[in-house]
Amino acid sequence: MIPTPNQLFAQFERGEIEREQLHALLAVHARELIREMEDDHQNPAAAWIEGLLARQAVRSLVRRHGNRLLREVLVALSEVPDFPPARYLWNASHPDVPLHCFLRIRREPVFRIARLVKHEQSVELIVEHGAAGRGRGTRQILTLRRDSQWRLKVVEP
């Protein structure tokens, strides 16, 4: 799994990778985005339906939990090492990127939030990611807690 762009920039700033490696790995991310845009262009109906489903899922989550909490959860998930959907969530902290862009309802690899329960100091989360078919993906239960700076972080089980 390739590190997310945020992780790549952090590695570069720490001197762990050279500029050429940074550019090469960012190019891999760019090619993946371009490939998805080409797929959307080839099959606009499927892209439109995917967008509708993602908007509907986000609307429901925002209505129950609020925009800020949902974005915080996505940012916390993007920082989890070796979490496959992190490569799609790395830009979740940017307020100009709509939240529906981060969910993948039918498009593989899927990323869905099946359940989100907010407590005073923590959030319990059930996410599904991986294969698109029912029961074929990975269902993961995660607990997020607030740290000393009041940021949500995933707690290791």
C-alpha angles and dihedrals in degrees: 000000000000116000117253118259090258090053090047092053090049091051090049093050090050089051094244094125134030126241092255091054090048091052093046093051093045088051089057089056091047092051090051091053092047091049090054092048089052090050090051090050091050093048109026094165093059090045091050092050091047090052092049093050092048092048091050092050092048092046090055093047093046092048091054102036110014134248095269096054093046091051090047090052092050091049091050090050091049089059095054109110115236093009103140098213090054088089088068096040101050093104097046093113092064106098094206093063109086115239094234089068090071098056121080109194103172105356113097127274088041124205117190134164104224097178137004122185120181121209129177098271102009148038126221114210137185114196132180121208140161124038119036102224121097109273093003097096129075117266113204131185113211133182120207122194133185115253128212090282090051093249121138114248129178112251116219111240 
